[in-house]
């Protein structure tokens, strides 16, 4: 845990616990929220490969929004904003480069 705390630049075990809880909630909730979002657009009739491609893209977007929202609720917005910027820059969005 010490290496993880150093890598993320956090100092207390409580903050680490909060961050891990936010990641756990966000991961599960993003899949739950994505299902109704996908059903709104009625893409189930598309070919299976296209359906899953769209589902992954929507899940990615929903995950980012939920990560920032839940991170804000737990008082860790700045930490998660830096995480989201790093993820977006790795996907080619140079505007978010850290």
C-alpha positions in Angstrom: 0.0 0.0 0.0 2.9 2.3 0.6 4.0 2.2 -3.0 0.4 2.9 -4.2 0.2 5.9 -1.8 3.5 7.3 -3.1 2.5 6.8 -6.7 -0.8 8.5 -6.3 0.6 11.3 -4.0 -1.6 10.6 -1.1 -0.6 10.6 2.6 -3.3 9.0 4.7 -4.7 5.5 4.8 -8.2 7.0 5.1 -7.8 8.8 1.8 -6.6 5.6 0.1 -9.6 3.8 1.4 -11.9 6.5 0.1 -10.3 6.4 -3.3 -10.6 2.6 -3.5 -14.2 2.8 -2.5 -14.9 5.3 -5.2 -13.3 3.1 -7.8 -15.3 0.1 -6.7 -18.6 2.0 -6.7 -17.9 3.6 -10.1 -16.9 0.4 -11.8 -20.1 -1.4 -10.8 -22.4 1.5 -11.2 -21.1 2.3 -14.7 -22.2 -1.1 -16.0 -25.6 -0.7 -14.3 -26.2 2.8 -15.8 -24.9 1.8 -19.3 -27.7 -0.7 -19.8 -30.6 1.7 -19.7 -28.6 4.3 -21.7 -28.0 1.7 -24.4 -31.7 0.7 -24.5 -32.7 4.3 -25.0 -30.9 4.3 -28.4 -32.4 0.9 -29.3 -29.1 -0.5 -30.7 -30.0 -4.2 -29.9 -31.0 -4.7 -33.5 -27.5 -3.8 -34.8 -25.0 -6.5 -35.6 -23.4 -8.0 -32.5 -19.9 -6.5 -33.2 -21.3 -3.0 -33.6 -23.5 -3.4 -30.6 -20.6 -4.3 -28.3 -18.4 -1.6 -29.8 -21.1 1.1 -29.0 -21.6 -0.4 -25.6 -17.9 -0.2 -24.8 -17.8 3.4 -25.9 -20.9 4.4 -23.9 -19.5 2.5 -20.9 -16.2 4.4 -21.2 -18.1 7.8 -21.3 -20.4 6.9 -18.4 -17.5 5.7 -16.3 -15.7 9.0 -16.7 -18.7 11.0 -15.7 -19.5 8.8 -12.7 -15.9 8.8 -11.6 -15.9 12.5 -11.4 -19.3 12.7 -9.8 -18.8 10.1 -7.2 -15.3 11.4 -6.5 -16.8 14.9 -5.9 -19.3 13.4 -3.5 -16.5 11.8 -1.5 -14.4 14.9 -1.6 -11.7 13.6 -3.9 -12.6 15.5 -7.1 -9.1 16.8 -7.8 -7.5 13.4 -7.5 -10.1 11.9 -9.9 -9.9 14.8 -12.3 -6.2 14.1 -12.7 -6.9 10.4 -13.2 -9.5 11.2 -15.9 -7.2 13.7 -17.7 -4.5 11.0 -17.7 -6.9 8.4 -19.2 -8.1 10.8 -21.9 -4.6 11.8 -22.9 -3.7 8.2 -23.3 -6.6 7.8 -25.7 -5.2 10.7 -27.9 -7.0 13.7 -26.4 -3.9 15.9 -26.2 -5.9 18.8 -24.7 -6.1 16.9 -21.4 -2.4 16.2 -21.2 -1.1 16.4 -17.6 
